[in-house]
Amino acid sequence: MNRPGYDNKTNELCDRLAFYLLKKVNKAIRDYQLIEEGDHIAVAVSGGKDSLSLLRLLQVRQRSAKERYDLVALHVRDENQRGDGDDQASLEAWLRQAGVEYHFLEMDINEDEPRPLNCFRCAWHLSLIHI
């Protein structure tokens, strides 16, 4: 895959790393039957390297996987995070360049709810929102 702004050596290194990481991802998907034909997979993205790497690997995997699936990136913000538009703009630019469907979701969480939200509580709140 050719990545804009990178030289051939960097692109080659990225391809090798993706190949190595996809072996592990594919094994986990097979072992735990994580993805089936026609699945719609939402990947929560924070804008950090872990979530964006997972999204990119699943996107690369789509090209050769036997099962067809759709990806959508979700970035969840609560009322305490709404002030920083720069982070959202750069994440949105990255997602647009990657060609991934994405949604920015804002959750209104009760003031008495303890912070920070863990994955379970955030997912539970998201289950109340229809995309």
C-alpha positions as CSV (number, residue, x, y, z in Angstrom):
1,M,0.0,0.0,0.0
2,N,1.4,3.4,-0.9
3,R,1.1,5.9,1.9
4,P,1.2,9.6,0.8
5,G,4.1,11.5,2.2
6,Y,6.3,8.5,2.9
7,D,9.3,7.2,0.9
8,N,9.5,3.7,-0.6
9,K,11.5,2.3,2.3
10,T,9.0,3.5,4.9
11,N,6.1,2.1,2.9
12,E,7.9,-1.3,2.6
13,L,8.5,-1.4,6.3
14,C,4.9,-0.5,7.1
15,D,3.7,-3.3,4.7
16,R,6.0,-5.8,6.5
17,L,4.7,-4.7,9.9
18,A,1.1,-4.9,8.8
19,F,1.7,-8.4,7.4
20,Y,3.2,-9.6,10.8
21,L,0.4,-7.9,12.8
22,L,-2.3,-9.3,10.6
23,K,-1.2,-12.8,11.3
24,K,-2.0,-12.2,15.0
25,V,-5.3,-10.4,14.2
26,N,-6.4,-13.2,11.8
27,K,-5.6,-15.9,14.4
28,A,-7.6,-14.1,17.0
29,I,-10.5,-13.6,14.6
30,R,-10.5,-17.3,13.7
31,D,-10.0,-18.6,17.2
32,Y,-12.8,-16.5,18.7
33,Q,-15.0,-16.3,15.6
34,L,-15.0,-12.5,15.9
35,I,-16.1,-11.6,12.4
36,E,-18.7,-13.3,10.2
37,E,-20.0,-12.6,6.7
38,G,-21.9,-9.4,6.5
39,D,-20.9,-8.0,9.9
40,H,-20.9,-4.3,10.6
41,I,-18.0,-3.6,12.9
42,A,-17.8,-0.4,14.9
43,V,-14.3,0.5,16.0
44,A,-14.1,3.1,18.8
45,V,-11.3,5.5,18.0
46,S,-9.7,7.9,20.4
47,G,-7.3,9.3,17.9
48,G,-4.4,7.5,19.5
49,K,-2.1,5.0,17.9
50,D,-3.7,1.9,19.3
51,S,-7.3,2.5,18.1
52,L,-6.1,3.9,14.7
53,S,-3.8,1.0,14.2
54,L,-6.6,-1.5,14.9
55,L,-8.8,0.3,12.5
56,R,-6.1,0.4,9.8
57,L,-5.4,-3.3,10.2
58,L,-9.1,-4.2,9.9
59,Q,-9.3,-2.1,6.8
60,V,-6.2,-3.7,5.2
61,R,-7.6,-7.1,6.2
62,Q,-10.9,-6.4,4.3
63,R,-9.1,-6.7,1.0
64,S,-8.1,-10.3,1.4
65,A,-10.6,-11.7,4.0
66,K,-13.0,-14.4,2.9
67,E,-15.8,-12.8,4.8
68,R,-17.1,-9.4,3.8
69,Y,-17.7,-6.9,6.5
70,D,-18.2,-3.2,6.9
71,L,-16.2,-0.9,9.1
72,V,-17.3,2.3,10.8
73,A,-15.2,4.5,13.2
74,L,-16.8,6.0,16.2
75,H,-15.4,8.8,18.3
76,V,-17.3,9.4,21.5
77,R,-17.1,12.6,23.4
78,D,-18.8,13.7,26.5
79,E,-19.6,17.2,27.6
80,N,-16.2,17.6,29.2
81,Q,-14.4,17.0,25.9
82,R,-16.3,19.3,23.6
83,G,-14.0,22.2,23.8
84,D,-11.1,21.0,21.7
85,G,-12.0,21.2,18.0
86,D,-8.4,20.9,16.8
87,D,-8.2,17.2,17.9
88,Q,-11.5,16.4,16.2
89,A,-10.5,18.2,13.0
90,S,-7.2,16.2,12.7
91,L,-8.9,12.9,13.5
92,E,-11.6,13.7,11.0
93,A,-9.0,14.5,8.3
94,W,-7.1,11.2,9.1
95,L,-10.4,9.2,8.8
96,R,-11.4,10.9,5.6
97,Q,-8.0,10.2,4.0
98,A,-8.2,6.6,5.1
99,G,-11.6,6.3,3.4
100,V,-13.4,5.0,6.5
101,E,-17.0,5.8,7.3
102,Y,-17.0,7.7,10.7
103,H,-19.3,9.3,13.2
104,F,-18.5,11.7,16.1
105,L,-21.0,11.0,18.9
106,E,-21.6,13.3,21.8
107,M,-23.0,11.7,25.0
108,D,-24.7,13.6,27.7
109,I,-23.8,11.8,30.9
110,N,-25.3,12.6,34.3
111,E,-23.1,14.8,36.5
112,D,-23.2,12.2,39.3
113,E,-21.7,9.5,37.0
114,P,-18.1,8.8,38.0
115,R,-15.4,9.7,35.5
116,P,-13.6,8.5,33.5
117,L,-16.0,6.2,31.8
118,N,-14.6,2.6,31.3
119,C,-15.3,0.7,28.1
120,F,-18.4,-1.1,29.5
121,R,-20.1,2.0,30.7
122,C,-19.3,3.9,27.6
123,A,-20.7,1.0,25.4
124,W,-23.8,0.9,27.6
125,H,-24.4,4.6,27.0
126,L,-23.8,4.1,23.3
127,S,-26.4,1.3,23.1
128,L,-29.0,4.0,23.9
129,I,-27.9,6.0,20.8
130,H,-29.0,4.9,17.3
131,I,-26.5,5.6,14.5
